[in-house]
């Protein structure tokens, strides 16, 4: 569930803060086992695998990131309710913003024509 997913994400974040590579990878793996579409966990894994010289695994996670962001971008442009991104988790909106080097300053949920 949502609370369980946040707990796994928090553990990954905590490991990142400590720089504990084994715990970072373990945390990313737990997050990705629960949700293979978790872009941030793929970014964490790709960066660490790259640092460790494990290029095959880094490339795998890089391809996942590219595919997931491409899917979100193909769903809309996010400029209006009619062309909104289709997401399953709010965090995906933040992932798209981060990938575009944008900073989210506010967020609001709007219902426009049932969307």
N, C-alpha and C positions, 0 to 999 in steps of 0.2 A: 504493500500500500504506500500511500504518499509519505507517511511518517517514517516508515522503514527505508524508503528511497532517500529521504533527506538525511537519515542517520548514516547511510552508506556514503553519501556525498560529503557529509561533514567529516567522516573518518578520512576520506581521500584528501580533503582540504587540510586537515590537521597534519597528515603525513607530509603534504607539500610544504607546510610551514616549517616542519622540522628537517626537511631535506632527506628524510629516510627513504632511500630508493626502493628497498624491498617492500616497505609499507605502502609507498605510493603505488607501485605496480599491483600489489594485493588489493588496495582500495579501488583502483581503476577496474580491476578484473571483477570485483564484487558488484560495482556499479553497472558495468557492461553486461554481466550475467543477468541482472534484473531488468536492464533496459539497454539493448544494443543500439538504440538511437541517441544515446547520451553523448552529444558532440563534445562537451568539455572533457569527459572521461577519455574519449578518443584522442583529443589534443594532448592531454596529460600523458597518455600511454605513448603516443607518437613521439613526443619530445623526449621522453625518458629513454625509449628504445633507440632513438637517434643518438642521444648522448652516450649510451652504452655500446654503440657500434653494431646494434642489431637491426640492420637496415631492412631486412625482409619484414619484420614485425612493424617497424616504423612506417614502411610503405603501405602495409595493410591498413593501419589505422589512418594514414593520410588519405588513402582511397575512400575509406568510410566517411571521413570528414567531408571530402569533396562531394561524394554522392549525397550525403544528407543535406549539406548546404545547397547543392544543386536542386534537390527535390523541393526544398522550401522555396528557393528562388523561382522555380518553375510554377509554383502554386499561385503566385501573385507578386505584385511589386510593393505592397504595404503602404501605398500612398493614399488609399481611400478605403472605405468599408467595402466597396464593390470589388476592389482588387487586393483585399487583405491577404496576407500570408495565411495559409492553412497550416495550423500547428496542432499538435496533440498536447504539448506542455508549454506553459508560459515561458519556461527557460529557453525554448527554441527561438522565441522572439529576441531574447537577449543574445543568443548565439549568433543570429543573423546580424544584429547591431554590432556586436564585437568583431565579426568577420569583416564588416564594412568600416571598421575603425570609428564607429559612432558611439557616443555616450548617451545612455538612457537617462533622461532627467525627470521624466514622469511617466506614469502609465495609468490608463483607465480602461475599464471594460465598457463597451458600448454595444447595444443591440440595435442593429440597423437592418430592417427587412429580414429579420430572423437569422442574421449572421452576427 
